Amino acid sequence: MILTDDRTGAECKIIRHSSGLEIRVMEMPAFQTAAAQFAVRFGSQCVSFRVSPEAPVTDVPFGIAHYLEHKLFENPEDDASALFASLGAFDNAYTDSDRTVYYFQTDRAFSEALRVLLQFVQNPYFTKENVAQERGIIAQELQEALDDPADCLMMQLLAGMYHGHPVRVHVLGTQESIRQISPAMLHRCWESFYNLHNMVLCCAGNIKTEDVLRIADGVLRPAEPMRAQVILPQEPENVRTRRVSCSMAVGKTQFMLGFKSASAFGMTRLREMLLCSIVAELLTGDTSPLYHRLLGAGLLNDTFATDCLAGDGWFAVTAEGESDEPDAVCAAICEEIARAKAEGLDAERFSICKKAAYGDAILGLNNPEAAADAMTDAFIIGVDTPFARTQILAELTLADAQNCLQTRFDPERLTLSVIEPKK
């Protein structure tokens, strides 16, 4: 299947390989570089699951998806990163709440690097000794994350917003949970989720589709159709707490506030995230009257920013920055939301923000790494095409934005996270 973006002419080829793997390719011959991502729908929130409707529920410790990401780079002969380096490719991986992604970028030997990528992810090597050895490394990584104010601010917020959803726990887990992880648990998760029917390979750049398929034919082993079902707890609509704070070694008080709202999947999630980003820009962006009032009053500085975060079972619009009076900033934002709900959003500014978002969506596909990111993200959230952003943005109306404001920006479902300078 070939998908075409009518607005830019870009093409994305989608192939269902005989092994069960979905392969997405964007040929970009004008570039010298190429990128590939091998991703699985298995992230930090996948700690309770069953492999079939009749199977018993399996519970695993927090942080196991990230732990598994670390261990897959090892094999008896060599480390995967050393193999990539010998080919002149830069490699890495990351774990998020709903995915684990292994990737590389290179300007040479793409086929050889792709072979390495597909091989090491499909060939786990877990021993009691190497799993125990990794525990100390991950424990140190977790401690560094907990000492990072930005990380702490975000985790405080999510823990304050969510009662039981696993997103409230750090992607790396806890010091207690990682001590519980064993080789058998890692292998259980790999068998349950790293099934090619639950994965995607995304390649973009100066490559040929036939070369990608040739490597896939030689490396991939056919997999039985299976997709583990992740079981998430019932999450109340209200936030767990309205305000949470701590003190750390920071120069100025930092804050992050979040509006909790109903989760969504697929095109609906993408559409709602785009709408929330536009509405947040209208309310508090650097062209908004509120932002300039708060800036002039010394309540904000140029670190202020907004974002929209979502995954399976959760959805949040956030705003963060530095302020000596974070509660006053929070109150001002809530007042602006009430005013906009009563008077309506500005039509002219909505049009400007929509056009800016549209331009960003097009620029978001302007290099191989970004194109691979877009293809992977679309697969994980259940969207068929990486060009969906421009398609959705072209159709959004002021009425859509007004409805988003009413449903996604509820001050009664708001949590404020604050980090104050340690005295």
N, C-alpha and C positions, 0 to 999 in steps of 0.2 A: 504494500500500500504506500502511495506517495501523497503526502500532505503538502499543500502549497499555501503560503501566506500571500493572499491576494494584494496586500498593501506593499510588500517589499519584494515579492518574487522568490523568497527563500523557500527551500524544499527540505522536507524531512521524510526519509524513507523508514518505514516500520516493517520489520520482518519477524514473523514467528518462526524461530528456528526449530528444526526437527527435535532438538533436545528438550524443547519446552521453553527456552529462554526467549524473551522479547528483545530484539535488537533495534535500536534507533540510530540512524546515521544522518548527519548533515554534512555533505561535501562542500568545502569552502576552499576552492583551489587558489584563491587570491592570497591565502595566508601561507607562511612558511612552516608554521607550527601545527600540531594536532593534539587533541586531548581525548581521553577515554575515561569513563566512569563505569564501575561495576557495582551496582547497588542492590540492596535487599530491604524488603519491608520488615525490618527488625530493629527496634530502637529501645531506648531506655525505659519506655512505658510498657514494654512487652514482658512483664514479669509474671503474668498469670495467663495460661493458654491451654487449649486442647487441640490435638492434631486432627480430630474428626468429631462430628456431633456426638458420637457414641463414646468417645474416649474420655477417661477421667481428666480432671483439671490438673495441670502441672504448675506448681509455684516455684519460682527461682529467685535468688537474691537480687536486690537492686544493684545496678552497675554491671550486670553480666554481659550485656550487649557490647559495652565498651571494652570489657575484659577480653571478650572473644575477638574483637577487632585487633587488639594487640597481639593475641596469640597466633592469628592466622598468618602473620608475616614470617613466622618461624617454620622451618622444615629441617629434617635431619642433615641435609647437605649444606644449605646456605640460607642466608637471610634474604627475603624478597627485596628489601631496599638495596642491598648490595648488588643484586642482579640488575635492578633498574639503573643504579649509578654506573655500572659497567657499560650500559647501553646509552648513557648520556641523557637519561630521562629523570625528571623530578617526580617523585611519588609521595603519596600521603594517604590518610584516611581520616574519617570523622564519624562520630556517632551522634545522632540527634534523638529526639523523643520517638520518632516514628521510622527511622531509617539508619542504616550504616552504609557508608559510601567509600569505596576504594578507588583511587584515581591516579592518573599520571598525565604529565604534559611533556612533549618532546618536539624537537625539530629534526630528528633523525631516527632511524631504526624503529619506526612505529609498529610494524608487524611483530618484530621480536619482543618489544615491550608489551604489546597486547597479549602475546602468548604467555608471558610471565604473569600478567594480571589475572588471566583466566585460570591459570594453573594453580597459583598459590591459594586463591580463595576457595577452590574446589578440593584442596588437599590438606585438611587440618592435621596438626601434629601436636597432640596433647600428652604430656607425661606428668606424673606427680611432681617430678623435680622442676620441670620448666614452668609449670603453673604456679608452684610455690615461689619460684624465683621472681616471677612477674608481679606477685602480690606487693612486694616492697616498692617496686617502681610505681605502681598505680596508687599505692597509699601516699607516696610522696607527691605525685601529681595532684591527687585530691586535696592534700593539705595546701599546696600552692594555690589551687583554685579557691579554697575557702579563705585564704589570706588576701585574695584579690577583691577590692571593694566593688568593682563592677559585677563580678560573679555573685558576691554576697548580696548585693542590692537586688539582683534579679531573683535569686533563690528565696530571699525573704519575701519578695512580692508574691511569687507563685505559692509558697507555703502559706501565706496569708490569705490568698484568694481561694485555694482549693482545699476541700475537706479530706478527700481520700484519693483523688486522681494521682497516678504515679508521677505526673509531671512536677509535682511539688518536691520530689526528691532529685538531687543532682544527678546528671547523666552518668557521672563516675560512680554513683552509689554512695555508701557511707563506709567509714572505717570498719564498722561491724559487719556490714553486708559483704564486703569484698573478702573478708576472712573466711566466709562460708562457701566460697566458690571452689568447686572441685573439677577435675578433668571430666568426670562423668556428666556433670551439669553442663559444661561447655559443649560436650559432644551431643547431648540431648537437644540443646538449643540449635546447634549447627544442623543437625538432622531435621529438626522441625521447621526451621525457617529458611535455611540456605538451600532451598529447593529451587531449581531453575525456573519453575513456574511462578515463583514468588520474587523473581529478580529481573533486573534489566541491565543491558549493556548499551551505553550511549557513547557514540564516537563522533567527533566533529573536527573539521580542519582540512588540511591538505592530504586527504586520504581518498581511497576508492572503496565503494561498498563491497565490491567483489573480493578485495583483499581482506576486509573484515570478516566476511563470510567464510573465506578460505581458512583463516586461522580458527574461527569458531568450529568449522567442520572437523578440524584436526584435533581440537582440544576438548570440546564439550562432550560429556557423556549424557545420553538420554535419561531423563528423570521421570519418575511416576508422578502424575498430576496430584498435587497436594498443596494445601494452603492452611497453615495453622490459624486458628481463630483466637485472637487476643481478647481476653475478658477484662473489661474495665468496670470498676465499681460505679454504682449509681451516685452521681454528683449533684448535690443540691444546687438550686439556682443562686442562692445568696452566697456571699463571700464568708470565709471562716472568721476573719477579723478585719476591722476597718483600718487599723494602723499597726505597724510593726517597726521596731527600730533597734539599733545597736550602735556601739561606738567602735571606731577603728582609727588607725593612723592615717587620717585624711586631712588635707589642708582646709577644706571647706565642706559644709554639710551637703551631702548628696541625697537626692530623692528619686524615686520612681513610683508613679501611680499607674494603676491598671483597672480597666473596666472589664468585668467578666460578663460574657454573654453566651448564648447557645452555640454549640459546636455545629460544624457543617462538613460536608465531604464533597469531593469532586469539583465540578464547575461552580456549584453553589458556594463552596468555601473560597475558591479563587475570586469569584465575583464579590463576595462580602469583604474579603481582605482588601481588594482594590478600592471598594467604596469607603471602607473605614480609613484607608490612607488618605483619600481625598478629603473626607470630612474632617479628619484630624488636622490636615493642612489648612483647611478653611477656618477652623476654630483657633488654632494656636501656631500656625506656620509663620515663617519669618516675614510674610507680607500681611499678616493679620493685625488688626487694631489691638487685640489683646496682647499679643507678643510685644508690641512696641510700648504699650502702657507698662507692662511688667518690667521690660528692659529699662525704661526711663525711670521707674521707681526703684531700680536696683534690686528687684526681687528675682531677676533672671540674668543669665549671661549667655554668651554665644554657644555654650555647651548644650543648650536645650534641644531635644529632638523627640520625635514621636515614632512609633512603630506599631505593626499589627502582627501578632504571633498566634499560630493556631496549629493544632494537631488533632488526632483522633480523640474526640471526647472533650476538647477544650478550645477556647477561643478568647483572646484578650487583646485589647487596644491599650498601648502603654505610652507614657510620656515621662521623660527623665531629664535631669539636669542638676545644676548646683544652685543652692539658695540658702541664705541664712534663715529664711522663713518659709519652709516647704508647705506648712499648713495653709499659709496665706495664698500661696500659688495654687494649691489644690482647690481652695475655696473660690478663687477667681475663675479657674477653669470651669468649675461646676456652675457658677453664675453665668458664664458665657454660654454654656450648654443650654441652660434654662432660657436665656434670651433668644438664642437661635431657634429653639423649639417653638417659642411663642411667636417670633417675628418671621421666621423662615431664613434659609441660607441665601446669601447673595448670589444671584444668577450669573452676573458677570464674572465674579471671582471663581465660581464653580466651573465656568467654561475655560478659564485660564488654567486652573489646576488640573482639569481633565486633559487639556492639550499637553501640559507638561508631563503628566503621567503617561500619556500616549507616546510622547517622544522618548521617555525613559524606557518604556517597554521595547521600543524598536532598537534603541542603543544597547539594551540588555542582551541582544543576540549578535553583537558586532565583533565577537572574537570566538575562537574555538572553545575556550574554557567556559565562557558565559553560555554558549550554545549547548554544551554538554550539561551544564547546570540546569538549564531550562528544560531539557528533555528528561533528565532524571527527576526533577521536581514534579513535572507533569505526571509521570508514571506513578510516583509515590502517592500523590494525593488523588489519583484516579481520574486524570484528565487525558484525553486521547492525543491532543496536539500541543506542542510547545508554543504555538502561535496564539493560544487562547487569550492571552492578556490583551493583545491589540484588538481582537475580535470583541471581547467583553467591553473594553473601554470605549470603543466606537459607538456602542449602543446605550451607555449609561445616560440617565437623565437626571435633572435636578430633583424630580420627584423621588427617584431611587435614593439619592443622597439624603433627602429629607427623611425618608423612611428608615434609612440606616442610622441616622442621628437619633431617631426615636427609640430604636430597638437595641442598638449597640453601645450607646453612651448613657448609661443609667447611673446617676450618682449614688443610688441606693445599693449598687453592686460594684462599689469601688473600694480598693485597698490602696493605702499609701505606705510605701516602704522608705525608711529614712536611715541613713548612716551619718552619725554626728562625729565630729573630731574627738578623739580620745583626749581627755583632760589629764 
